[in-house]
């Protein structure tokens, strides 16, 4: 399993670039820039990261078809791919009604169909050839004014639900799974996406000689995103009942995430925390379930160099254990 690092949009721009450089120096394979509203913009940060790094893949995770027209996404992405020397990965997703409608007044209708159509349109535009596209949501008759450095760059989809996983997995080059994707959910996705689709997932980690202290650091984040997900396949696969999911949801909506409801057992199902051995075991469970890339979530309250150092130690422990197992 490969390691990637997701840089928080809460970091200032200079700090985000330093974190990306540190990730490359630590041997991480990918760096992902989130496009969460209303934080720092992913494309601008990705360009700065491209200018300061030389080997890591640079992922955008994820861009939606509402605030960025697919033709403009193709333009921006082709520029980033050119700037990075062909190291960019485009992550696309539908976003959510809270951001689009509640906060920006954009009607959030048929998000999956719109997202999948945008994949088709962006792919055509990135060939550099003229495109006359007459879809259900988009009408485009144009072409990029420059030749992309790659005419078939990787496009991954950030999706969660059953229909999105099945349809998106057949269409995209890979899937980027949400934070709190535990082994049960990863296994469920792998069964439907098939063996060839690259599966990546955002993973919250905390490493400490005191396992209780590590779990305490992650508990607020876990409570928050359990509220964001609510009663969903992700939470059901982790053993969260509809009633419990409703309590997490209510806490998040009220601005008071229910950290008191996050038991150690539940936390261990949706995140990895504890000693180096504990976290290595947690990542091993995800790898065994079918995860290809663990995208380590950046905690803006922690020095990224420390997070990367801990993740690297865990990866080395995991690699050593798997090497011993293969010889046994």
GUSE-164848 format. One record per residue (C-alpha): x, y, z. Coordinates in steps of 0.05 Angstrom, whole numbers, plus 5000, padded with zeros to 4 digits. Layout:
N
     X     Y     Z
     X     Y     Z
...
% end
This chain:
328
     X     Y     Z
  5000  5000  5000
  5026  5068  4980
  5025  5130  5025
  5000  5199  5006
  4992  5263  5046
  4931  5307  5044
  4946  5380  5059
  4893  5417  5098
  4862  5480  5067
  4866  5510  5137
  4942  5517  5130
  4968  5582  5104
  4994  5578  5033
  5068  5580  5050
  5058  5526  5103
  5020  5483  5053
  5078  5485  5004
  5128  5469  5059
  5085  5410  5079
  5085  5384  5007
  5161  5391  5002
  5167  5354  5069
  5122  5298  5043
  5165  5289  4981
  5229  5289  5023
  5198  5237  5069
  5186  5191  5010
  5111  5198  5003
  5083  5180  4935
  5028  5232  4928
  5006  5299  4956
  4932  5316  4954
  4903  5386  4958
  4832  5390  4982
  4780  5436  4950
  4738  5447  5012
  4696  5510  5014
  4714  5562  5036
  4787  5546  5049
  4849  5558  5006
  4839  5543  4932
  4866  5477  4909
  4889  5497  4839
  4930  5556  4863
  4963  5515  4918
  4975  5456  4870
  5012  5503  4823
  5057  5527  4879
  5069  5455  4900
  5086  5435  4829
  5138  5490  4826
  5172  5467  4890
  5171  5391  4881
  5198  5344  4829
  5172  5274  4839
  5107  5268  4879
  5041  5262  4843
  4997  5322  4857
  4924  5306  4867
  4864  5352  4869
  4813  5321  4915
  4761  5338  4894
  4733  5388  4844
  4658  5394  4831
  4619  5409  4767
  4577  5464  4798
  4626  5519  4818
  4676  5500  4764
  4649  5488  4694
  4681  5424  4666
  4712  5464  4608
  4747  5510  4658
  4768  5450  4700
  4800  5420  4638
  4836  5485  4624
  4861  5492  4696
  4881  5420  4701
  4918  5418  4635
  4957  5479  4658
  4974  5445  4724
  4995  5382  4689
  5040  5423  4643
  5070  5460  4702
  5084  5396  4741
  5112  5357  4682
  5055  5308  4679
  5048  5294  4753
  4977  5317  4765
  4917  5275  4783
  4847  5303  4775
  4797  5285  4829
  4724  5300  4813
  4664  5296  4859
  4593  5322  4866
  4605  5362  4930
  4542  5366  4974
  4478  5403  4983
  4502  5439  5046
  4558  5475  5009
  4524  5483  4942
  4452  5501  4960
  4452  5522  5033
  4515  5565  5029
  4519  5586  4955
  4448  5581  4930
  4465  5533  4874
  4410  5481  4859
  4438  5412  4875
  4399  5370  4826
  4421  5300  4801
  4492  5306  4827
  4517  5238  4804
  4492  5244  4732
  4522  5314  4727
  4589  5291  4755
  4594  5231  4709
  4577  5274  4649
  4632  5323  4669
  4682  5265  4669
  4664  5250  4597
  4669  5323  4576
  4735  5336  4612
  4766  5274  4582
  4748  5297  4512
  4775  5367  4523
  4841  5340  4551
  4855  5306  4485
  4868  5375  4457
  4822  5362  4398
  4759  5403  4380
  4699  5382  4422
  4626  5389  4403
  4592  5362  4465
  4516  5362  4471
  4500  5330  4538
  4443  5332  4586
  4476  5384  4630
  4531  5415  4588
  4534  5443  4517
  4605  5457  4493
  4634  5471  4425
  4707  5490  4435
  4778  5464  4445
  4837  5482  4488
  4884  5531  4455
  4945  5490  4474
  4964  5417  4470
  4961  5383  4538
  5025  5347  4559
  4983  5285  4570
  4921  5270  4530
  4896  5217  4579
  4915  5238  4650
  4886  5200  4709
  4817  5221  4733
  4792  5194  4799
  4723  5202  4830
  4708  5221  4901
  4644  5183  4912
  4609  5149  4971
  4542  5116  4955
  4526  5049  4921
  4505  5076  4853
  4563  5125  4851
  4613  5071  4869
  4587  5023  4817
  4579  5072  4759
  4639  5115  4777
  4684  5055  4787
  4670  5032  4717
  4683  5101  4687
  4742  5131  4726
  4815  5110  4733
  4806  5104  4808
  4763  5121  4868
  4780  5168  4925
  4742  5147  4987
  4719  5193  5041
  4749  5202  5110
  4726  5148  5159
  4726  5094  5105
  4740  5034  5150
  4760  4964  5129
  4688  4941  5121
  4670  4998  5074
  4735  4991  5035
  4721  4917  5025
  4650  4932  5003
  4677  4983  4952
  4731  4936  4927
  4680  4881  4914
  4640  4928  4869
  4696  4967  4837
  4735  4905  4817
  4809  4889  4823
  4836  4939  4772
  4809  5004  4800
  4858  5041  4844
  4827  5054  4912
  4851  5112  4954
  4821  5137  5019
  4832  5194  5067
  4856  5164  5133
  4860  5199  5201
  4920  5176  5241
  4948  5193  5310
  5011  5160  5339
  5030  5163  5412
  5064  5117  5463
  4999  5127  5502
  4942  5097  5459
  4889  5134  5498
  4923  5201  5483
  4926  5183  5409
  4852  5166  5407
  4835  5230  5445
  4869  5272  5390
  4827  5239  5336
  4760  5236  5373
  4736  5307  5355
  4751  5296  5281
  4716  5229  5281
  4655  5258  5316
  4652  5314  5265
  4654  5270  5204
  4607  5218  5233
  4559  5277  5236
  4575  5298  5165
  4562  5227  5139
  4500  5214  5182
  4464  5149  5168
  4505  5125  5109
  4536  5061  5083
  4604  5086  5110
  4577  5091  5181
  4534  5028  5176
  4595  4987  5156
  4629  5013  5219
  4571  4988  5262
  4536  5055  5273
  4461  5046  5281
  4412  5096  5248
  4394  5123  5317
  4467  5135  5336
  4480  5165  5267
  4423  5214  5279
  4455  5236  5344
  4521  5248  5310
  4485  5286  5255
  4448  5330  5304
  4511  5346  5342
  4548  5367  5279
  4490  5410  5254
  4486  5445  5322
  4560  5460  5322
  4574  5412  5380
  4601  5346  5352
  4585  5287  5398
  4655  5267  5418
  4624  5233  5479
  4592  5181  5433
  4657  5160  5399
  4677  5097  5435
  4747  5067  5428
  4717  5009  5388
  4682  5056  5339
  4743  5100  5331
  4786  5040  5314
  4736  5021  5259
  4741  5088  5223
  4811  5115  5239
  4878  5089  5261
  4906  5111  5328
  4952  5086  5382
  5024  5063  5386
  5066  5052  5324
  5046  4979  5325
  4973  4996  5334
  4973  5043  5274
  5012  4994  5231
  4959  4942  5247
  4904  4992  5229
  4935  5007  5161
  4947  4933  5150
  4872  4921  5159
  4857  4973  5106
  4908  4943  5058
  4880  4873  5069
  4810  4901  5054
  4835  4925  4986
  4860  4996  4996
  4917  5016  4949
  4934  5086  4975
  4926  5112  5046
  4920  5188  5041
  4942  5211  5110
  4898  5267  5134
  4934  5331  5153
  4916  5357  5222
  4929  5432  5218
  4941  5434  5293
  5002  5388  5285
  5068  5404  5252
  5063  5366  5185
  5136  5344  5192
  5116  5307  5256
  5056  5276  5222
  5098  5254  5164
  5153  5227  5210
  5102  5185  5248
  5069  5160  5185
  5137  5141  5156
  5155  5102  5220
  5088  5066  5216
  5099  5050  5142
  5168  5021  5157
  5139  4978  5213
  5083  4955  5167
  5131  4938  5111
  5176  4900  5159
  5118  4859  5187
  5092  4842  5118
  5161  4822  5096
  5167  4774  5154
  5097  4746  5139
  5115  4732  5066
  5176  4692  5088
  5139  4652  5141
% end
